[in-house]
């Protein structure tokens, strides 16, 4: 379990997503009963450790490779307009993964029952300056 004030935030390109998911899940200690997920209205793909109250168990044994492919497809569908279209450089699809604050509220930042959450993953555009 992440401590109450622990900061866990990772950004990267899609080739690094599987490794980031695997690391986050291995760091977390309450996944013995499986990993669950939920998708927020604003497009975040969230991973958690308990079923119910917005959290759904994967219909297959958890595999970071399979989950990373599902998340990539979801994030591509939810990409936002580029902030870097007028900048001198190039962009690449990426992700931003953050620890979910484990509060006892019914909803926080669009996440239902955040106490059951591990990480949220959202679209992040990587910009490479020339």
C-alpha positions in Angstrom: 0.0 0.0 0.0 1.2 3.5 -0.8 1.7 5.6 2.3 -0.8 8.5 2.8 1.7 11.1 1.6 3.7 9.0 -0.9 4.1 10.6 -4.3 3.9 8.2 -7.3 3.8 9.9 -10.7 5.3 8.6 -13.9 5.0 9.9 -17.4 6.4 8.2 -20.5 5.7 7.0 -24.0 3.5 4.0 -24.8 6.5 1.7 -25.1 7.1 2.2 -21.4 3.5 1.7 -20.2 3.7 -2.0 -19.6 6.8 -1.6 -17.4 5.1 1.2 -15.4 2.0 -0.8 -14.8 4.0 -3.9 -13.7 6.1 -1.7 -11.3 3.0 0.0 -9.8 1.2 -3.3 -9.2 4.3 -5.0 -7.7 4.9 -2.0 -5.4 1.4 -2.3 -4.1 0.7 -5.0 -1.5 -3.1 -5.6 -1.7 -3.3 -7.3 -5.1 -3.4 -10.9 -4.0 -7.1 -11.2 -4.9 -6.6 -9.7 -8.3 -6.5 -6.3 -10.0 -9.7 -4.4 -10.8 -10.3 -1.4 -13.0 -12.7 1.5 -13.7 -12.8 4.2 -16.4 -13.8 7.7 -15.3 -16.0 10.1 -17.2 -13.0 12.2 -18.1 -11.1 9.3 -19.6 -8.8 8.1 -16.9 -8.2 4.3 -16.8 -7.8 3.3 -13.1 -6.4 0.2 -11.6 -7.5 -1.0 -8.1 -7.5 -3.9 -5.7 -11.1 -4.5 -4.7 -14.3 -5.4 -6.6 -17.6 -3.4 -6.4 -18.6 0.2 -6.1 -17.4 1.1 -9.6 -14.4 -1.3 -9.7 -14.7 -4.3 -12.0 -12.5 -7.4 -12.1 -10.7 -8.1 -15.4 -12.3 -11.0 -17.3 -8.9 -12.6 -17.5 -5.9 -13.2 -15.2 -4.0 -9.9 -14.8 -1.2 -9.6 -17.3 0.6 -6.2 -17.5 1.2 -6.7 -21.3 -2.5 -7.3 -22.1 -3.6 -4.5 -19.7 -1.1 -2.0 -21.3 -2.5 -2.8 -24.8 -6.0 -2.1 -23.6 -5.0 1.1 -21.8 -3.1 2.3 -24.9 -6.1 1.8 -27.1 -8.3 3.6 -24.5 -5.9 6.5 -24.2 -5.6 7.0 -28.0 -9.4 7.3 -28.2 -9.3 9.9 -25.4 -6.4 12.0 -26.6 -6.8 15.7 -26.4 -5.9 18.4 -28.9 -2.2 19.0 -29.0 -0.8 21.9 -26.9 2.4 21.7 -29.0 1.1 22.2 -32.6 2.9 25.6 -32.9 6.1 24.5 -31.1 9.4 23.6 -32.8 9.7 19.9 -32.2 7.8 16.7 -32.4 5.2 14.9 -30.2 4.4 11.3 -29.3 1.5 9.6 -27.6 2.2 9.0 -23.9 0.7 8.4 -20.5 0.7 10.0 -17.1 0.3 7.5 -14.2 -0.5 8.8 -10.7 -1.2 7.1 -7.4 -4.8 7.4 -6.4 -5.4 9.2 -3.1 -7.0 6.5 -0.9 -9.7 8.6 0.7 -13.0 7.1 2.1 -15.2 9.4 0.0 -17.7 7.9 -2.5 -16.0 9.8 -5.3 -12.9 11.9 -5.7 -11.5 13.4 -8.9 -14.1 11.3 -10.9 -13.0 8.0 -9.3 -15.6 6.1 -7.5 -14.6 4.6 -4.2 -11.0 5.9 -4.5 -10.0 3.9 -1.4 -9.9 0.8 -3.6 -7.6 2.5 -6.2 -4.0 2.0 -6.9 -3.2 4.2 -9.9 -4.9 6.3 -12.5 -3.6 6.5 -16.1 -4.4 9.3 -18.5 -3.3 10.5 -21.9 -0.1 12.6 -21.9 1.5 14.1 -25.0 5.3 13.9 -24.9 7.0 16.9 -26.5 10.5 16.6 -27.9 12.1 20.0 -28.5 14.5 20.5 -31.4 
